[in-house]
Amino acid sequence: MVSSNYRGFVYLLHPTPELWTLVLPHRTQILYIADISFITAQLGLKPGVKMIESGTGSGSFSHSIARTIAPTGTLYSFEYHEERAKMAEREFKEHGYGDIIKMHHRDVCKEGFQLHDLVDAVFLDLPAPWDAIASAKQAFKQDRTGKICCFSPCIEQVARSVTALEQHGFVEITMYECLIKEHIVTPLQKFDFSAALQDARERKEKGLPPSDSFGVKRRLARDERTVTPQEIEEAANLMLVSKTIGETRGHTSYLTFATFLPFTTAS
Ligand SMILES: C[S@@+](CC[C@H](N)C(=O)[O-])C[C@H]1O[C@@H](n2cnc3c(N)ncnc32)[C@H](O)[C@@H]1O
């Protein structure tokens, strides 16, 4: 669209959960796409899944999950901060997820989810997730396996969650940390190929196979005469190198996953 002052352009983007996560009003810490996508995969989320999340917070995670489980799934979202619960519910309706996300204003650590034999997956982003695990266990469909994830920034919280998960008979308890490692790809503009040329010639004379670390060596060994200085220059210009930035930043939280097994006798 032409901008209102006719001096530039405004790009209209189709709204997606990814964009919403980048611009939403922050009422709390939120989950970002790296963690959300990993959790989505590990919990096996797909259309039709019924799941629980708590707390709702700013609704970043909820938007992505609602899109994944739509049109037939249900996200039961629990938040004990009344104003946050109301704002999130309003946003879900405005964004067309009113039928998929069922918002509940409740302290799940004290009052539980009050759902039984209903859900396939549970996601806990709470300060004390271990207090909600007994209630989560009751909420799982009782005739099949289910998946739970606890999202906690501190390793002490992970330890307490693992203990509670074990006590309640969960299995396959695994913890991950999801970090984005950026690779910067740049074309290598200048490279001295004289050593490569010499090496290729010597190997050819000795009847050795080419040792190729730069595509140009393979071409030299195949037919030395066809390689011109210009070709070497072109190969050098085409070569891409990738390097990572020294420090990998971005710890968000530890992700503790476990599997609910039906018919377990543990407490
Ligand atoms: C970090 S935020 C969740 C952020 C959310 N996952 C997102 O991506 O936007 C944690 C939320 O849990 C809520 N909370 C904490 N303890 C709770 C409890 N016992 N029951 C329900 N909600 C709780 C807090 O009010 C807060 O809004």
The ligand as an SDF file (V2000), in Angstrom:
LIG
                    3D

 27 29  0  0  0  0  0  0  0  0999 V2000
    5.9160  -16.6890   32.0920 C   0  0  0  0  0  0  0  0  0  0  0  0
    4.2290  -16.4730   32.0810 S   0  0  0  0  0  0  0  0  0  0  0  0
    3.6700  -17.5100   30.7720 C   0  0  0  0  0  0  0  0  0  0  0  0
    4.0230  -16.9660   29.4150 C   0  0  0  0  0  0  0  0  0  0  0  0
    3.3570  -17.6920   28.2730 C   0  0  0  0  0  0  0  0  0  0  0  0
    3.8280  -19.0590   28.1780 N   0  0  0  0  0  0  0  0  0  0  0  0
    3.5950  -16.9770   26.9660 C   0  0  0  0  0  0  0  0  0  0  0  0
    4.2630  -17.5350   26.0550 O   0  0  0  0  0  0  0  0  0  0  0  0
    3.1150  -15.8420   26.7940 O   0  0  0  0  0  0  0  0  0  0  0  0
    3.7110  -17.3600   33.5070 C   0  0  0  0  0  0  0  0  0  0  0  0
    2.2610  -17.0810   33.8700 C   0  0  0  0  0  0  0  0  0  0  0  0
    1.8610  -18.0500   34.8090 O   0  0  0  0  0  0  0  0  0  0  0  0
    0.9340  -17.4340   35.6870 C   0  0  0  0  0  0  0  0  0  0  0  0
    0.8810  -18.2810   36.8900 N   0  0  0  0  0  0  0  0  0  0  0  0
    1.8310  -18.4060   37.8470 C   0  0  0  0  0  0  0  0  0  0  0  0
    1.4330  -19.2830   38.7880 N   0  0  0  0  0  0  0  0  0  0  0  0
    0.2000  -19.7130   38.4150 C   0  0  0  0  0  0  0  0  0  0  0  0
   -0.7310  -20.6340   38.9790 C   0  0  0  0  0  0  0  0  0  0  0  0
   -0.4660  -21.2560   40.1380 N   0  0  0  0  0  0  0  0  0  0  0  0
   -1.9100  -20.8650   38.3310 N   0  0  0  0  0  0  0  0  0  0  0  0
   -2.1620  -20.2350   37.1620 C   0  0  0  0  0  0  0  0  0  0  0  0
   -1.3320  -19.3420   36.5760 N   0  0  0  0  0  0  0  0  0  0  0  0
   -0.1550  -19.0850   37.2010 C   0  0  0  0  0  0  0  0  0  0  0  0
    1.5140  -16.0510   35.9010 C   0  0  0  0  0  0  0  0  0  0  0  0
    0.5170  -15.1410   36.3130 O   0  0  0  0  0  0  0  0  0  0  0  0
    2.0530  -15.7220   34.5040 C   0  0  0  0  0  0  0  0  0  0  0  0
    1.1150  -14.9890   33.7550 O   0  0  0  0  0  0  0  0  0  0  0  0
  1  2  1  0
  2  3  1  0
  2 10  1  0
  3  4  1  0
  4  5  1  0
  5  6  1  0
  5  7  1  0
  7  8  2  0
  7  9  1  0
 10 11  1  0
 11 12  1  0
 11 26  1  0
 12 13  1  0
 13 14  1  0
 13 24  1  0
 14 15  1  0
 14 23  1  0
 15 16  2  0
 16 17  1  0
 17 18  1  0
 17 23  2  0
 18 19  1  0
 18 20  2  0
 20 21  1  0
 21 22  2  0
 22 23  1  0
 24 25  1  0
 24 26  1  0
 26 27  1  0
M  CHG  2   2   1   9  -1
M  END
$$$$
